[in-house]
């Protein structure tokens, strides 16, 4: 039978053995951990962070998805020049990223081809009246918006269609591009009609001009431009199809450095140190002032 002092001494001895054993295990684990790390490096499992930004800087040129059929955002003018608000905005990004607005190449796609172009790596990013939606954010990375947006409707000047609710009629064919968002809006607001979908925004508006469609939906800036330049043949319906939203630059997700660089340049143009250039560009294409400069966005 142990006395109280003997019990204490035995407990102390067992505890000391446990501590020494743990120390020996730690000593054995350090070289094993180091060996595992070296093996991982040798097998290429531990790599420095890479970014498409490095490729852009090395290439010394941006490759960007843009539109050529959505004035005043992106279109080909009478001189054959690819121009518009978004095209010049992208050139400003090239200017601040690479030192020259000319160090840029545009890839032209249809509405449903713009996102695959960046996801496949064909382009560095895209700027083509792309609205931020939660379902798009699952597969794309967006910067903050470079302009407020929404979807408006254009109808002939003498059309009996007076408001958005009048679109939901068997007598109305609503024309639009074939983007998923446009298709969804057509199903909601032109459910009783026969919506028409086209590869380009220009083709959709042509359907309205030729009488094949009785109404056309498009980005609010584009719709306003088409109505204003129609020599009073067409007018804008009051209100929007759905809520106001924002158009933004989109890119392949998973590249933080590239995204942060683009987002920072957009921020400085829209709300920060380069706001005067953004304001002048906005006035040039929309004949109005942009939202006032603000410290938040």
C-alpha positions in Angstrom: 0.0 0.0 0.0 1.4 3.4 -1.1 1.8 6.3 1.3 0.7 9.8 0.3 4.4 10.8 -0.4 5.1 7.7 -2.5 2.0 8.4 -4.6 3.1 12.0 -5.3 6.6 10.9 -6.3 5.3 8.2 -8.7 2.9 10.7 -10.3 5.7 13.2 -10.7 8.0 10.5 -12.3 5.3 9.4 -14.8 4.6 13.0 -15.8 8.3 13.6 -16.4 8.5 10.5 -18.6 5.5 11.8 -20.6 7.1 15.2 -21.2 10.4 13.7 -22.3 8.6 11.4 -24.7 6.7 14.3 -26.3 9.9 16.2 -26.7 11.5 13.3 -28.6 8.5 13.0 -30.9 8.6 16.8 -31.7 12.3 16.4 -32.5 11.5 13.5 -34.9 8.6 15.4 -36.5 10.7 18.5 -37.5 12.9 16.7 -40.0 9.9 14.7 -41.3 8.0 17.9 -41.9 10.9 19.6 -43.6 11.4 16.5 -45.8 7.7 16.5 -46.8 7.8 20.2 -47.6 10.9 19.8 -49.8 9.3 16.9 -51.6 6.2 19.0 -52.3 8.3 21.7 -53.7 10.1 19.2 -55.9 6.8 17.9 -57.2 5.5 21.4 -58.0 2.9 21.4 -55.3 4.1 24.6 -53.7 4.3 27.4 -56.3 4.5 31.2 -56.2 1.2 32.9 -57.0 0.8 33.5 -60.7 -1.6 36.0 -62.3 -2.7 36.9 -65.8 -1.5 40.3 -65.0 2.0 39.1 -65.4 1.1 37.8 -68.9 -0.4 41.2 -69.8 2.6 43.1 -68.6 5.0 40.8 -70.5 2.8 40.9 -73.6 2.5 44.7 -73.3 -1.0 44.6 -74.6 -4.5 44.0 -73.3 -6.9 41.6 -75.1 -10.5 42.7 -74.3 -13.9 41.4 -75.3 -16.0 44.4 -76.6 -19.2 45.0 -78.5 -19.5 46.5 -82.0 -23.3 46.6 -82.3 -24.5 48.5 -79.3 -24.1 52.3 -79.7 -23.0 54.3 -77.9 -21.3 51.7 -75.8 -19.4 49.9 -78.5 -20.0 50.2 -82.3 -18.3 50.8 -85.7 -18.9 54.4 -86.9 -19.4 55.7 -90.4 -15.6 56.0 -90.8 -15.1 52.3 -89.9 -13.7 53.1 -86.5 -14.4 50.9 -83.5 -15.5 53.3 -80.9 -18.0 54.1 -78.1 -18.1 54.8 -74.4 -17.0 51.3 -73.3 -14.3 51.1 -76.0 -12.7 54.4 -74.9 -13.1 53.4 -71.2 -11.1 50.2 -71.9 -8.5 52.3 -73.6 -8.2 54.4 -70.5 -7.5 51.2 -68.6 -4.7 50.3 -71.1 -3.3 53.8 -70.6 -3.0 53.4 -66.8 -2.0 49.8 -66.9 0.5 49.8 -69.8 1.2 53.5 -70.4 -0.6 53.8 -73.7 -4.3 53.8 -74.8 -3.3 52.0 -78.0 -1.9 48.9 -76.3 -5.1 47.1 -76.6 -6.8 44.5 -78.9 -10.5 44.0 -79.0 -12.3 40.6 -79.6 -15.8 41.0 -80.9 -18.4 38.4 -79.9 -22.1 37.9 -79.8 -24.0 38.5 -76.5 -23.9 34.8 -75.6 -20.2 34.5 -76.6 -18.7 37.2 -74.4 -18.5 35.2 -71.2 -17.0 32.1 -72.7 -14.3 34.3 -74.3 -13.0 35.3 -70.9 -13.6 31.9 -69.2 -11.6 30.1 -71.9 -8.7 32.5 -71.5 -9.1 34.0 -74.9 -9.3 37.5 -73.5 -8.0 39.2 -70.4 -11.4 40.7 -69.5 -14.6 41.9 -71.1 -16.5 45.2 -71.2 -19.7 44.9 -73.2 -22.8 46.2 -71.3 -22.6 43.3 -68.9 -24.9 43.7 -65.9 -24.0 42.2 -62.5 -26.4 39.5 -61.4 -26.0 37.1 -58.5 -26.1 34.0 -60.8 -23.4 35.5 -63.0 -21.2 36.1 -60.0 -21.1 32.4 -59.4 -19.0 31.9 -62.6 -17.5 35.3 -63.3 -15.5 37.9 -61.4 -16.9 41.5 -61.7 -15.2 44.8 -60.8 -17.4 47.5 -59.3 -19.7 49.1 -61.8 -18.3 51.7 -64.2 -21.9 53.0 -64.9 -25.4 52.7 -63.6 -27.6 50.7 -65.9 -31.1 49.2 -66.4 -33.2 47.8 -69.3 -35.5 50.2 -71.3 -38.0 49.6 -74.1 -38.2 51.4 -77.4 -41.4 51.4 -79.5 -42.5 53.2 -82.7 -43.6 56.8 -82.2 -47.2 56.0 -83.2 -47.4 52.7 -81.3 -50.4 52.0 -79.1 -48.0 50.7 -76.5 -47.9 53.4 -73.8 -46.4 51.6 -70.8 -44.5 48.5 -69.7 -47.6 46.6 -68.9 -48.8 46.9 -72.5 -46.0 44.6 -73.6 -47.8 41.5 -72.2 -50.1 41.1 -75.2 -50.5 38.5 -78.0 -50.1 41.4 -80.4 -46.6 42.4 -79.2 -43.3 40.7 -80.3 -40.5 42.0 -78.1 -37.1 41.9 -79.8 -33.8 41.6 -77.8 -30.4 40.0 -77.8 -30.2 36.3 -76.8 -28.4 36.8 -73.5 -29.9 34.8 -70.6 -31.0 37.9 -68.8 -32.8 39.3 -71.8 -34.5 36.0 -72.4 -35.7 35.9 -68.8 -37.1 39.5 -69.0 -38.9 38.7 -72.2 -40.6 35.7 -70.6 -41.7 37.9 -67.7 -42.9 41.0 -69.5 -43.9 39.6 -72.9 -45.3 36.3 -71.7 -48.4 36.4 -73.8 -46.5 37.7 -76.9 -43.9 36.1 -79.1 -40.5 37.3 -78.0 -37.8 37.4 -80.7 -34.1 36.8 -79.9 -31.0 37.7 -81.9 -27.3 37.2 -81.8 -26.7 41.0 -81.7 -28.4 44.0 -80.3 -28.3 45.7 -83.7 -30.2 42.8 -85.2 -32.8 43.1 -82.5 -33.3 46.8 -83.2 -33.5 46.1 -86.9 -36.5 43.8 -86.2 -38.2 46.8 -84.7 -37.2 49.0 -87.6 -38.6 46.6 -90.2 -41.8 46.0 -88.3 -41.1 42.4 -87.5 -41.2 43.4 -83.8 -43.4 45.9 -82.1 -41.0 46.7 -79.2 -37.2 46.4 -78.5 -35.5 46.0 -75.1 -31.9 47.1 -74.5 -29.5 48.6 -72.0 -30.9 52.0 -71.0 -28.0 53.9 -72.5 -28.2 52.1 -75.8 -32.0 52.4 -75.9 -31.9 56.1 -75.2 -29.3 56.5 -78.0 -31.3 54.6 -80.5 -34.5 56.5 -79.8 -32.7 59.9 -79.8 -31.0 59.2 -83.1 -34.1 57.8 -84.9 -35.3 61.2 -86.2 -38.4 60.9 -84.0 -39.4 57.5 -85.5 -39.1 55.8 -82.2 -39.7 56.7 -78.5 -38.7 55.4 -75.1 -41.3 53.9 -72.8 -41.4 55.3 -69.3 -40.0 53.0 -66.6 -37.6 50.0 -66.8 -37.9 46.3 -67.2 -37.0 45.4 -63.7 -34.7 47.2 -61.3 -31.8 49.6 -61.9 -28.4 47.8 -61.7 -24.8 48.3 -62.8 -22.6 47.4 -65.8 -19.2 46.2 -64.9 -16.0 44.7 -66.3 -16.0 40.9 -66.1 -13.2 38.3 -66.0 -12.3 34.8 -65.2 -12.5 34.2 -61.4 -9.7 33.1 -59.2 -7.1 35.8 -60.1 -7.1 38.3 -57.2 -4.2 40.4 -58.5 -5.7 40.9 -61.9 -9.1 41.7 -60.4 -7.7 44.1 -57.8 -5.8 46.0 -60.4 -8.8 46.4 -62.7 -11.1 47.2 -59.8 -8.7 49.9 -58.5 -8.5 51.6 -61.9 -12.3 51.6 -62.3 -12.6 53.1 -58.8 -10.1 55.8 -59.5 -11.9 56.7 -62.8 -15.5 56.6 -61.5 -15.0 58.0 -58.0 -11.4 58.9 -57.4 -8.3 60.7 -58.7 -9.2 60.3 -62.4 -12.8 61.3 -62.2 -12.4 64.3 -64.5 -11.4 62.0 -67.4 -14.4 59.8 -66.6 -16.7 62.8 -66.5 -15.5 64.1 -69.8 -15.9 60.7 -71.5 -19.4 60.3 -70.0 -20.5 63.7 -71.3 -19.1 62.9 -74.7 -21.2 59.8 -75.3 -24.3 60.4 -73.2 -24.6 64.2 -73.4 -25.2 64.4 -69.7 -23.2 64.4 -66.4 -22.4 61.1 -64.6 -23.3 60.6 -61.0 -21.3 63.0 -58.8 -17.9 62.0 -57.5 -18.2 60.3 -54.1 -15.9 58.6 -51.7 -17.9 55.4 -51.5 -18.9 52.9 -54.3 
